[in-house]
Amino acid sequence: MVCPRRSQHVPVAPYFTKFVEEGRRGDIMDAALAVFGEKGYEAGTMREIATRVGVSEPAIYRHYESKEALLTDIVATAGDHIVGQLRTALSTVNGDNLVASLQALVEFRREVAARKKAAKEAAAKNQETPLAEPYPGEVMHALFHAAPHNETFISSLRQHLTDPMMAALRELVPRIDADLGINRSAETIDDLVRVFVSLLIGYTTTSAIFGQPARDDALVHAVLAIMGWEPTRKNA
């Protein structure tokens, strides 16, 4: 007897039903995310999504006119929610708590990476893993694997996540700069924000590739050095 091949995609627990309250919309988006994560966007069907929700396929089409419309809503809703959470978190960052805030951000990013690795290893061994409440980034991670070359996905991702996220960080940097007595151009700030994001993601990724533990303090010090932020300057 040949056992069916288990999907190597990391399973994602229900996410949208936690904050989407309009009818079955959250249930449909969570079901679609699961189907797309397991089979990919192109192979996943509206019928499979309907089956997971427990409704008929025509019932899904009463909510969404096409699979592409459903994908667009998933990305837009998740992106807007994530950016809202990011803006809330960044609103409290200042020169006094800068180091602690960066440490918390790095630790959060590392925990997400460790959880992904554990889930993938369990899937490779055909072991079931409990579906804990997903981090926002895990939702986008699943979609990246599901529709990496889909233009609708990429366009919606930029509009609702990456562009607003970068804008939020561009607003943060001048505020911290002013708190620490730093003055620089908008062009310099834009370059630094891109380096900041690349460093945060890249350090965690390369730590996993090299098989070496990520040192949170080292990453925080690197970010402070690149951004030219010296929190002690405020009290000097």
C-alpha positions, 0 to 999 in steps of 0.5 A: 500500500502506497501512502499519499505524499504529505504536503511539505507546506507548513500548515497554518491555523485559522487566522482570519476568523479571529478578526473577520466577523462578516458572515462566512467570509473569515471561514472562507479565507481560512479554508482557501489559505489552507487549500492554497498552502497545501496544493498551491494557488493554481491547483487549489479549487473553489470546490475544495475550499467549499468542502472545507467550509462545509458549504456548496461551491455555488455558495462560495461564488456568492461571496467571491466571483472568482478564485482570483477575487478570493486571493485578492481579498486574502492578501488585502485583508491580511496585509491591512491587518498586519500593517495596523498591528505594526503601526500600533507597535511602532507608535510606542518606540522612542529613544528611551526604549529603542534597544528594548524594542529592537530586542523584542522585534528580533526575538519575535522574528527568531521565534517565527523562524524556529517555529517554521523549521520545527513544523517543516521537520515534523512534516518531513517525518510525517508527524502531525503538529498542533496548529497554534495560532499563526503569526501574521508573517506565517500567513504571507509565508504560506501565500508566497509558496502558493502563488509566487509568480501570480501578478494579482498576488504580487500587486496586492501584496505591494499595495497592502503590505510591503509599501505600507510597511515601508512607509510606517518604518520611514515614519519611525526613523525621523521620529527616533532621529529627532529624539536622538538629535540626528538630521538626515535626508529623506533619501538617506532614510529610505536607503537605511530602511531598506538595509534595516529590513534586509538585515533583520530578515537576512540575519535570521535566514543565514543563521538557519542556513549556516546552522548557527544560532542567531545572536540577538544582541549582535543583530541589535548592535548591528542595526544600531550601528547601521542606523547611526542610533546611539540611545545614550546620546539622548541623555548625554 
